[in-house]
């Protein structure tokens, strides 16, 4: 299956609810690499690299978590980096 990389910007109730840690564990469980970080405006930004199905599964697992309320999600494709790990960078 073809790997892709997508940049996400999540807005809503996404900080202070374990969002980044849920994304870390979901990404690792689904074989997705990339990073996630909090932004100063209260949003969360992430880049996920893997198959479309694995990325979709990761986002679904995070968004269905307790206390998480995604009100808006921007997604765009970005070039593949061939990364092999997932990090919380901020």
C-alpha atoms as one frame of an Amber mdcrd trajectory, in Angstrom:
protein
   0.000   0.000   0.000   1.150   3.494  -0.781   2.371   5.746   2.031   1.175
   9.320   2.244   1.852  12.206   4.636  -0.844  14.584   5.832  -0.701  17.764
   7.869  -3.557  18.275  10.347  -4.730  21.267  12.347  -7.281  20.371  15.025
  -9.405  23.029  16.738 -11.853  22.636  19.587 -11.398  21.116  23.008  -8.082
  19.466  22.123  -5.616  20.732  24.739  -5.522  19.569  28.343  -7.391  16.341
  27.523  -4.515  13.976  26.654  -4.913  14.531  22.907  -1.185  14.404  22.070
  -0.591  11.267  24.125  -3.601   9.525  22.606  -2.278  10.435  19.170   1.175
   9.098  20.097  -0.175   5.720  21.198  -2.720   5.435  18.361  -0.094   6.330
  15.746   2.355   3.758  17.085  -0.358   1.074  17.239  -1.344   1.778  13.616
   2.206   1.977  12.200   1.992   5.731  11.575   5.008   8.019  11.902   5.232
  11.794  12.283   4.719  14.298  15.067   2.131  16.186  17.126   2.336  19.469
  19.048   0.218  22.018  20.909  -0.048  25.511  19.438  -0.303  28.714  21.467
  -3.791  29.464  20.104  -5.224  26.283  21.702  -5.129  24.172  18.546  -3.135
  20.986  17.996  -1.024  20.436  14.888   0.196  17.089  13.574   1.804  15.414
  10.592   0.987  11.754  10.055   2.724   9.454   7.590   1.478   5.992   6.661
  -1.255   4.442   4.584  -4.522   6.356   4.217  -6.302   3.646   6.219  -3.769
   3.773   9.075  -3.926   7.571   9.240  -7.738   7.518   9.227  -7.771   4.901
  11.983  -5.361   6.977  14.090  -7.481  10.126  13.793 -10.669   8.157  14.531
  -9.175   6.634  17.678  -8.015  10.033  18.951 -11.239  11.867  18.121 -13.401
   9.260  19.852 -11.509   9.650  23.135 -13.155  10.946  26.292 -13.190  14.726
  26.691 -11.859  15.357  23.162 -14.120  17.566  21.078 -12.816  18.405  17.609
 -14.811  21.335  16.227 -12.728  21.904  13.101 -10.041  19.915  11.308  -7.919
  21.174   8.409  -6.091  18.534   6.369  -3.600  18.932   3.553  -1.185  16.587
   1.832   2.521  17.244   2.319   5.638  15.537   0.914   6.639  12.201   2.437
   9.624  12.370   4.806  10.151   8.601   5.170  10.142   8.996   8.939  10.001
   5.876  11.091   8.974   7.198  14.493   6.278   9.313  16.072   7.126  12.175
  18.418   5.409  14.667  20.671   7.364  17.827  19.851   5.568  20.484  21.854
